[in-house]
């Protein structure tokens, strides 16, 4: 499609939309549907022949607007990091622009900024297309969420009084709220702004649902003042069968812990977005783990440079062609519910007491007697009561020179549910409790239920250990931030 | 409600549709849905349909035969949404 035809097509859609709406809503429907498709970034990234042309057109016509909004969000939330951000930041300070809605001014600013960069628009069009594609996808998704919410609220207000319309729900178009909040930094700071949001009644929990397939819940808990956990669930932009889930649990004084975990989630988002999908085939799993380690090492170095004593634990899963690769650093855990409906912890805690337990009980369970299996379970559960259970010997950042993630690969057809946890959940729930909750709860509510149980229930050590100085007799529910990410794997689900 | 759902119409035809919006009416006591045909690679104009519905086993059982009052209400809902969307676009 040439540019002229494309431009005409876009404007014709607008025109038709504008004309038809006068004739009645239902007649305008086709145009509206087209209009919405035009606004849908997925449409542009689908593999049709017009994609590059569309992107290039948008690059010229709309790049400035989306770039400027992106920069504005960045510049108002953190210190400017480069030339563009710095220019925009100064302009914002000067003009006291507070709202993204002043598109004209922002657009002009962005045009003038780009103009200074040696005829930016004359540069290689593929490069511009690539930048525009990323910005467009991010910004349209962000804008769409806000727009849909606003339209819904306004329309509901008008319709309720006039026509008795209740519960108006405009379907959001596959927006990844989780990624959006990770990218704009609101996931970790939002707990002060929202009350009674989500199904954890009365709690400032964040709940995310991606296509009824991936879910996440994060809650600040009862004791902590900061939310230091970050969670991310996302699809690979080129193929939704590839997915990534991660939980990072920040460590460090002041607010640096939350920044470190948030930084990990943000960097992993960009890394996975650009990850070569060939690495997700089962033959390339070694290459994938090397790439992943190298990325985590880079993040480690950045966190060490930026924060004196901050860092984060990390557990992540990448769902590839036939296998799921799980990586962990520290004591954030991954579990799966197997085809046999049993719960398995996939990861190893980088905690001395856990390592001792693992060495003692690491042999295959087939070799253990029933009594030994019971003892193994009891000893495992005692670990969370240990006074030194919060000591870990590996993390990302916190001045560590090297990152050494543990990797394990699980065939996709071997599990029905994959779960990632911060220790705010696994400290408060035993494996037996996690298994029971997982088996009895609808998977759509599972992440919420696990977090709710971890916050609401106190755990008591068995009577015979109550006076043992090495153990805490009680673990209070909600002692820490609590986060769960869940993947419902239909490939392995035979339940 | 999911974005893509299976809809069964009053003649028992079942197909995959994309939901645009849904709402409940205090006046009629029914729930309504506005939807379009779903295609993997959308092109051209899609006709938007509307009807009252009941949800069972992840499917929507839709009755598109509506009274004049119901049609008017749906037109108004759609008009209001379009007006709101247009208002935002003009900003």
Contacts between the chains, C-beta under 8 A, distances in Angstrom:
chain1	res1	chain2	res2	distance
A	18	B	86	7.7
A	21	B	79	7.5
A	21	B	82	5.4
A	21	B	83	7.9
A	21	B	86	7.1
A	24	B	75	6.1
A	24	B	79	7.8
A	25	B	74	7.6
A	25	B	75	4.4
A	25	B	76	7.6
A	25	B	77	7.8
A	25	B	78	3.5
A	25	B	79	4.4
A	25	B	82	6.4
A	26	B	48	6.5
A	26	B	50	7.4
A	26	B	74	7.7
A	26	B	75	6.2
A	26	B	78	6.8
A	28	B	78	7.7
A	28	B	82	6.3
A	29	B	36	7.3
A	29	B	46	7.5
A	29	B	47	6.3
A	29	B	48	2.9
A	29	B	78	7.3
A	30	B	45	3.5
A	30	B	46	5.8
A	30	B	47	6.1
A	30	B	48	7.0
A	31	B	45	7.2
A	32	B	48	6.9
A	32	B	78	7.9
A	32	B	82	6.2
A	33	B	20	7.8
A	33	B	36	5.2
A	33	B	42	7.9
A	33	B	45	7.1
A	33	B	46	4.2
A	33	B	48	6.2
A	34	B	45	6.3
A	34	B	46	7.5
A	36	B	20	8.0
A	37	B	42	5.3
A	43	B	42	6.9
A	46	B	41	6.7
A	48	B	41	6.6
A	101	B	91	5.8
A	103	B	91	6.7
A	147	B	85	7.5
A	147	B	88	5.7
A	150	B	84	7.4
A	150	B	88	6.8
A	151	B	81	6.0
A	151	B	84	4.3
A	151	B	85	5.7
A	151	B	88	6.9
A	154	B	80	8.0
A	154	B	84	4.9
A	155	B	77	7.2
A	155	B	80	4.5
A	155	B	81	5.1
A	155	B	84	5.3
A	158	B	80	5.4
A	159	B	23	7.6
A	159	B	76	6.9
A	159	B	77	5.9
A	159	B	80	5.7
A	162	B	76	7.3
A	163	B	25	7.1
A	163	B	27	6.9
A	163	B	73	5.1
A	163	B	76	5.9
A	163	B	77	7.4
A	164	B	25	5.7
A	164	B	26	3.5
A	164	B	27	4.2
A	165	B	23	5.0
A	165	B	24	7.3
A	165	B	25	6.0
A	165	B	26	7.6
A	165	B	73	7.3
A	165	B	77	6.2
A	166	B	23	6.7
A	166	B	24	4.5
A	166	B	25	7.2
A	166	B	26	5.7
A	167	B	22	7.9
A	167	B	23	5.9
A	167	B	24	4.7
A	168	B	21	6.6
A	168	B	22	7.8
A	168	B	23	4.3
A	168	B	77	7.3
A	169	B	1	6.2
A	169	B	21	6.2
A	169	B	22	5.2
A	169	B	23	6.9
A	170	B	20	7.3
A	170	B	21	4.5
A	170	B	81	6.6
A	171	B	1	6.7
A	171	B	3	5.0
A	171	B	18	8.0
A	171	B	19	4.9
A	171	B	20	6.4
A	171	B	21	6.3
A	171	B	22	7.8
A	172	B	3	7.8
A	173	B	3	7.0
A	174	B	3	6.6
A	212	B	2	6.7
